[in-house]
Amino acid sequence: MDKLNEVTNYLKENGIDAAFITTPDNVFYLSGFMSDPHERLLAVAVFKDAEPFIIAPKMEVPDVKAAGWTGGVIGHEDTDDAWEIVANAVKERDVHPASIAVEKVHMNVERFERLSTLYPEASFTGLDDKLNAMRNIKGEDELEKLRKAAELADYAVEVGCREIAEGKTELEILMAIEFEMKKKGVSHMSFDTMVLSGPKTASPHGNPGTRKIQKGDFVLFDLGVVWEGYCSDITRTVSFGEPTDKQREIYETVRRAEQAAVDAVKPGIRAMDLDKTARDVITEAGYGQYFTHRLGHGLGISVHEFPSIHGANEIELQEGMVFTIEPGIYHPDVTGVRIEDDVVVTADGVEVLTKFPKELQIIG
């Protein structure tokens, strides 16, 4: 309950009466209960001077308790007005909130209007910065789960490389990867697995399909798994057959850029400087226009979370932060290459969680 107590103390220190937290990942962070409620209401209600509660679909109440939550649990059926149930639970706690903290990024207009109607005199403030700051620094228990998720991602890329064969489709390779992950106890991937080949590698967010692998293709794997609620995210690009000189040049440029950024990680370095470190390598090699996205993103319960590692972010790295480093070059006339690692900021440098080799792997 330490995380929940930290939110309670934040409310007290800032004179906020209540917090209503609806993002499933933040609900999990505070309660240990993970769910995708779809359109149904799922929330943790926290008060500065009263017992917290979770409201969840009634069918999930036993799962909330099984997850270790010891506060109040209130279930709602599909035929109920969940917001009236919330209002009654708040009233039972003798709370009359004049100020309410919500996640502005997640709170949609319909839900905000319902809360505003229930508490027309209340003022609203954002809780996003506080929750981001809490989740930004990982504890050792979280790091252990992230290490295991990264280990499984390494193995998934290994499986993908083994499956490459002339005439096999991207989707066939993808299916083999995810089948092996299921055998390892992975219930789901952290995002839709990406296997791209040939010219499709030049699309940073391309869609795997029925294209058949051909000799001379680069094949790009971008994937991750969820392990005990924590995500991994790795990208590797390999060559099916001998690469051309231009393909190899692009690959080596990305590899040098990625390694330069990894080597620069330590407490006190700004995110924008890390982005520049990698981007300068690519720009000096003449490929700057083909690096079209940020360097990386925070990683944890969500596969994309705070902070964003881009060229305008002045945030300084701190020990315990976990994020990706993933520069790329996407040249439509040659190939696309991205190399991505998951890293942890340590007291004096960096721990790289993903360990699949970054030297160009030539398959077949």
C-alpha positions as CSV (number, residue, x, y, z in Angstrom):
1,M,0.0,0.0,0.0
2,D,3.1,2.3,-0.1
3,K,2.2,3.7,-3.5
4,L,-1.4,4.4,-2.4
5,N,-0.1,6.1,0.7
6,E,2.1,8.3,-1.4
7,V,-1.0,9.4,-3.4
8,T,-2.9,10.0,-0.1
9,N,0.0,12.1,1.2
10,Y,0.2,14.1,-2.0
11,L,-3.5,14.9,-1.6
12,K,-3.0,16.1,1.9
13,E,0.1,18.2,1.0
14,N,-1.8,19.9,-1.8
15,G,-5.2,20.3,-0.1
16,I,-7.0,18.0,-2.6
17,D,-9.9,16.1,-1.2
18,A,-10.1,13.2,-3.6
19,A,-8.4,11.5,-6.6
20,F,-10.3,9.5,-9.2
21,I,-7.9,7.2,-11.1
22,T,-9.2,5.5,-14.2
23,T,-6.2,4.4,-16.4
24,P,-6.1,0.6,-16.2
25,D,-2.3,0.7,-15.9
26,N,-2.4,3.2,-13.0
27,V,-5.1,1.1,-11.3
28,F,-2.7,-1.8,-11.6
29,Y,0.2,0.2,-10.3
30,L,-1.7,1.3,-7.2
31,S,-3.7,-1.9,-6.5
32,G,-2.1,-4.9,-8.2
33,F,-5.3,-5.5,-10.2
34,M,-4.9,-5.6,-14.0
35,S,-8.0,-5.4,-16.2
36,D,-9.2,-4.1,-19.5
37,P,-12.7,-3.0,-18.6
38,H,-13.5,-1.9,-22.1
39,E,-16.3,0.7,-21.9
40,R,-17.2,-0.2,-18.3
41,L,-16.1,1.9,-15.3
42,L,-12.9,0.9,-13.5
43,A,-11.3,3.3,-11.0
44,V,-9.4,3.7,-7.8
45,A,-10.9,6.5,-5.6
46,V,-8.4,7.9,-3.1
47,F,-9.2,10.4,-0.3
48,K,-7.0,12.5,1.9
49,D,-9.1,11.6,5.0
50,A,-11.1,8.4,4.2
51,E,-10.6,4.8,3.1
52,P,-10.0,4.3,-0.6
53,F,-12.1,2.0,-2.8
54,I,-12.1,0.4,-6.2
55,I,-15.2,0.4,-8.4
56,A,-15.1,-2.4,-11.0
57,P,-17.5,-4.5,-13.1
58,K,-19.2,-6.8,-10.6
59,M,-17.9,-9.9,-12.4
60,E,-14.4,-8.8,-11.6
61,V,-14.8,-8.1,-7.9
62,P,-13.4,-11.5,-6.9
63,D,-10.3,-10.9,-9.1
64,V,-9.7,-7.5,-7.4
65,K,-9.6,-9.2,-4.0
66,A,-7.5,-12.1,-5.3
67,A,-4.9,-9.5,-6.6
68,G,-4.3,-8.5,-3.0
69,W,-6.3,-5.3,-2.8
70,T,-7.3,-4.8,0.9
71,G,-9.4,-1.6,0.6
72,G,-13.1,-1.3,-0.3
73,V,-14.4,-3.0,-3.5
74,I,-17.6,-2.0,-5.1
75,G,-19.1,-3.9,-8.1
76,H,-21.5,-2.6,-10.7
77,E,-23.6,-4.5,-13.2
78,D,-24.2,-3.5,-16.8
79,T,-27.7,-2.3,-15.8
80,D,-26.5,-0.1,-13.0
81,D,-25.5,3.6,-13.1
82,A,-22.0,3.2,-12.0
83,W,-21.6,6.9,-11.3
84,E,-24.5,6.9,-8.8
85,I,-22.7,4.0,-7.1
86,V,-19.6,6.1,-6.9
87,A,-21.5,9.0,-5.4
88,N,-23.1,6.8,-2.8
89,A,-19.7,5.3,-1.8
90,V,-18.2,8.7,-1.4
91,K,-21.2,9.9,0.7
92,E,-20.9,6.9,2.9
93,R,-17.3,7.9,3.7
94,D,-18.6,11.4,4.7
95,V,-16.5,13.0,2.0
96,H,-17.8,16.1,0.2
97,P,-15.0,16.9,-2.3
98,A,-14.4,20.5,-3.1
99,S,-11.3,19.5,-5.2
100,I,-10.8,16.4,-7.2
101,A,-7.6,15.2,-9.0
102,V,-8.0,13.2,-12.2
103,E,-5.8,11.9,-15.0
104,K,-6.4,14.6,-17.7
105,V,-4.8,12.4,-20.4
106,H,-7.2,9.6,-19.8
107,M,-10.4,11.3,-18.5
108,N,-12.8,11.6,-21.5
109,V,-15.4,14.3,-21.9
110,E,-18.4,12.1,-21.0
111,R,-16.8,10.9,-17.7
112,F,-15.7,14.4,-16.8
113,E,-19.2,15.7,-17.4
114,R,-20.6,13.0,-15.1
115,L,-18.1,13.8,-12.3
116,S,-18.8,17.5,-12.8
117,T,-22.6,16.9,-12.5
118,L,-22.1,14.9,-9.3
119,Y,-19.9,17.6,-7.7
120,P,-20.8,20.9,-9.4
121,E,-19.0,23.0,-6.8
122,A,-15.7,21.0,-7.1
123,S,-12.6,22.2,-8.8
124,F,-10.5,19.7,-10.9
125,T,-6.8,19.3,-11.1
126,G,-4.5,17.0,-12.9
127,L,-2.8,14.0,-11.2
128,D,-0.8,12.9,-14.3
129,D,2.5,14.5,-13.3
130,K,2.4,12.9,-9.9
131,L,1.7,9.5,-11.2
132,N,4.3,9.8,-14.0
133,A,6.9,10.8,-11.4
134,M,6.0,7.8,-9.2
135,R,6.1,5.3,-12.1
136,N,9.2,6.9,-13.6
137,I,11.6,5.5,-11.0
138,K,11.4,1.7,-10.8
139,G,12.0,-0.3,-7.7
140,E,14.0,-3.5,-7.6
141,D,10.9,-5.7,-7.8
142,E,9.8,-3.9,-10.9
143,L,13.3,-4.2,-12.5
144,E,13.3,-7.9,-12.0
145,K,10.1,-8.2,-13.9
146,L,11.5,-6.0,-16.7
147,R,14.6,-8.1,-16.9
148,K,12.6,-11.2,-17.4
149,A,10.4,-9.5,-20.0
150,A,13.5,-8.5,-21.8
151,E,15.0,-12.0,-21.7
152,L,11.8,-13.3,-23.3
153,A,12.0,-10.7,-26.0
154,D,15.5,-11.7,-26.8
155,Y,14.4,-15.3,-27.2
156,A,11.5,-14.1,-29.4
157,V,13.9,-12.5,-31.8
158,E,16.0,-15.6,-31.8
159,V,12.9,-17.7,-32.7
160,G,12.1,-15.2,-35.5
161,C,15.6,-15.5,-37.0
162,R,15.4,-19.3,-37.0
163,E,12.1,-19.1,-38.8
164,I,13.4,-17.0,-41.7
165,A,13.3,-18.9,-45.0
166,E,12.8,-18.1,-48.6
167,G,9.1,-18.0,-49.5
168,K,7.9,-17.9,-45.9
169,T,5.5,-15.0,-45.2
170,E,5.9,-12.3,-42.5
171,L,2.7,-13.5,-40.8
172,E,4.0,-17.1,-40.7
173,I,7.1,-16.0,-38.9
174,L,5.1,-13.8,-36.6
175,M,2.8,-16.8,-35.8
176,A,5.8,-18.9,-34.9
177,I,7.2,-16.3,-32.6
178,E,4.0,-15.8,-30.7
179,F,3.4,-19.6,-30.4
180,E,6.8,-20.0,-28.8
181,M,6.0,-17.2,-26.4
182,K,2.8,-18.9,-25.3
183,K,4.9,-22.0,-24.6
184,K,7.1,-19.9,-22.3
185,G,4.1,-18.7,-20.3
186,V,3.6,-15.3,-21.9
187,S,-0.2,-14.6,-22.0
188,H,0.1,-11.7,-24.3
189,M,2.6,-9.5,-26.2
190,S,3.1,-5.9,-25.1
191,F,1.9,-4.7,-28.6
192,D,1.2,-6.1,-32.0
193,T,4.3,-8.0,-33.1
194,M,6.0,-6.5,-36.1
195,V,7.8,-8.6,-38.7
196,L,8.6,-6.6,-41.8
197,S,10.7,-7.6,-44.8
198,G,12.4,-6.0,-47.9
199,P,11.0,-2.6,-48.8
200,K,8.5,-2.8,-46.0
201,T,11.3,-2.2,-43.4
202,A,11.4,1.4,-44.5
203,S,8.0,2.0,-42.8
204,P,8.6,2.6,-39.1
205,H,5.1,1.4,-38.1
206,G,4.5,-1.0,-41.0
207,N,2.0,-3.9,-40.9
208,P,3.1,-7.5,-41.3
209,G,1.3,-9.3,-44.1
210,T,1.6,-12.0,-46.7
211,R,4.7,-10.7,-48.4
212,K,7.1,-13.7,-48.9
213,I,10.7,-13.4,-47.7
214,Q,13.3,-13.1,-50.5
215,K,17.0,-13.4,-50.6
216,G,18.6,-10.0,-50.1
217,D,15.9,-8.8,-47.8
218,F,16.5,-7.1,-44.5
219,V,14.0,-8.4,-42.0
220,L,12.9,-6.2,-39.1
221,F,11.5,-7.6,-35.8
222,D,9.9,-5.2,-33.4
223,L,8.2,-7.0,-30.5
224,G,7.8,-7.3,-26.7
225,V,6.1,-9.3,-24.1
226,V,4.3,-8.6,-20.8
227,W,5.7,-10.5,-17.8
228,E,3.8,-10.1,-14.5
229,G,2.4,-6.8,-15.7
230,Y,5.7,-5.3,-17.1
231,C,6.6,-4.8,-20.7
232,S,9.6,-5.3,-22.9
233,D,10.2,-3.7,-26.4
234,I,13.0,-4.8,-28.7
235,T,13.9,-4.2,-32.3
236,R,16.5,-6.0,-34.3
237,T,17.1,-6.0,-38.1
238,V,18.8,-8.9,-39.8
239,S,19.9,-9.7,-43.3
240,F,18.6,-12.8,-45.2
241,G,21.6,-13.5,-47.4
242,E,24.5,-11.2,-48.0
243,P,23.6,-7.5,-47.8
244,T,24.6,-4.9,-50.4
245,D,27.3,-2.4,-49.5
246,K,24.5,0.3,-49.1
247,Q,22.4,-1.9,-46.8
248,R,25.5,-2.6,-44.7
249,E,26.4,1.0,-44.5
250,I,22.9,2.0,-43.3
251,Y,22.9,-0.8,-40.7
252,E,26.3,0.1,-39.3
253,T,25.3,3.8,-39.1
254,V,22.2,2.9,-37.0
255,R,24.3,0.5,-34.9
256,R,26.9,3.2,-34.1
257,A,24.2,5.7,-33.3
258,E,22.4,3.3,-31.0
259,Q,25.5,2.3,-29.2
260,A,26.6,5.9,-28.8
261,A,23.3,6.8,-27.1
262,V,23.5,3.7,-24.8
263,D,27.1,4.6,-23.8
264,A,26.0,8.1,-23.0
265,V,23.3,7.1,-20.5
266,K,24.0,8.2,-16.9
267,P,22.2,10.2,-14.2
268,G,22.1,13.9,-15.0
269,I,22.2,13.6,-18.8
270,R,19.2,15.3,-20.4
271,A,16.8,13.3,-22.7
272,M,17.3,15.9,-25.5
273,D,21.1,15.4,-25.3
274,L,20.7,11.6,-25.6
275,D,18.5,12.1,-28.7
276,K,21.1,14.4,-30.2
277,T,23.9,11.9,-29.5
278,A,22.3,9.3,-31.7
279,R,20.9,11.8,-34.3
280,D,24.3,13.4,-34.8
281,V,25.8,10.1,-35.8
282,I,23.1,9.5,-38.4
283,T,23.1,13.1,-39.7
284,E,26.9,13.1,-40.1
285,A,26.6,10.0,-42.2
286,G,24.2,11.7,-44.5
287,Y,21.0,10.0,-43.4
288,G,19.5,12.6,-41.1
289,Q,16.3,13.1,-43.2
290,Y,15.6,9.3,-42.9
291,F,15.5,9.3,-39.0
292,T,11.9,10.4,-38.6
293,H,11.0,9.8,-35.0
294,R,12.2,10.3,-31.4
295,L,15.0,8.3,-29.9
296,G,12.8,6.4,-27.4
297,H,10.2,6.3,-24.7
298,G,9.7,5.3,-21.1
299,L,8.9,1.6,-20.4
300,G,7.3,-0.2,-17.6
301,I,3.6,-1.2,-17.0
302,S,2.8,0.6,-20.3
303,V,4.9,-0.2,-23.3
304,H,5.0,3.6,-24.0
305,E,5.1,5.7,-20.9
306,F,6.7,8.8,-19.4
307,P,9.2,10.2,-20.3
308,S,9.6,10.7,-24.1
309,I,13.2,10.7,-25.2
310,H,13.2,13.4,-27.9
311,G,15.1,16.5,-28.9
312,A,13.1,19.0,-26.9
313,N,12.8,17.2,-23.6
314,E,15.0,18.8,-21.0
315,I,14.3,16.2,-18.3
316,E,17.4,14.8,-16.6
317,L,17.9,11.1,-16.4
318,Q,17.7,9.6,-12.9
319,E,18.8,6.3,-11.4
320,G,15.9,3.8,-11.8
321,M,14.5,5.2,-15.0
322,V,13.8,2.6,-17.7
323,F,13.3,3.6,-21.4
324,T,14.1,2.5,-24.9
325,I,16.8,3.6,-27.3
326,E,15.7,3.0,-30.8
327,P,17.3,5.1,-33.6
328,G,16.4,4.1,-37.2
329,I,17.1,4.9,-40.8
330,Y,14.2,4.4,-43.3
331,H,15.4,4.8,-46.8
332,P,12.6,3.9,-49.3
333,D,15.1,3.1,-52.1
334,V,17.4,0.9,-50.1
335,T,16.1,-0.5,-46.8
336,G,14.9,0.3,-43.3
337,V,16.9,-0.4,-40.2
338,R,16.0,0.1,-36.5
339,I,17.9,-1.2,-33.5
340,E,16.2,-0.9,-30.1
341,D,17.3,-1.8,-26.5
342,D,15.6,-1.4,-23.2
343,V,17.9,0.3,-20.7
344,V,18.0,1.2,-17.0
345,V,19.8,4.2,-15.6
346,T,22.1,3.0,-12.8
347,A,24.0,5.0,-10.2
348,D,26.9,5.5,-12.5
349,G,25.8,4.5,-16.0
350,V,23.5,2.1,-17.7
351,E,22.2,-1.5,-17.5
352,V,21.1,-2.9,-20.9
353,L,18.2,-5.3,-20.4
354,T,17.9,-6.6,-24.0
355,K,20.9,-8.6,-25.0
356,F,20.3,-10.1,-28.5
357,P,23.4,-9.3,-30.5
358,K,23.6,-6.0,-32.4
359,E,26.3,-7.0,-34.9
360,L,24.6,-7.6,-38.2
361,Q,23.2,-11.1,-38.3
362,I,23.3,-12.7,-41.7
363,I,20.8,-15.5,-42.0
364,G,21.1,-18.2,-44.7
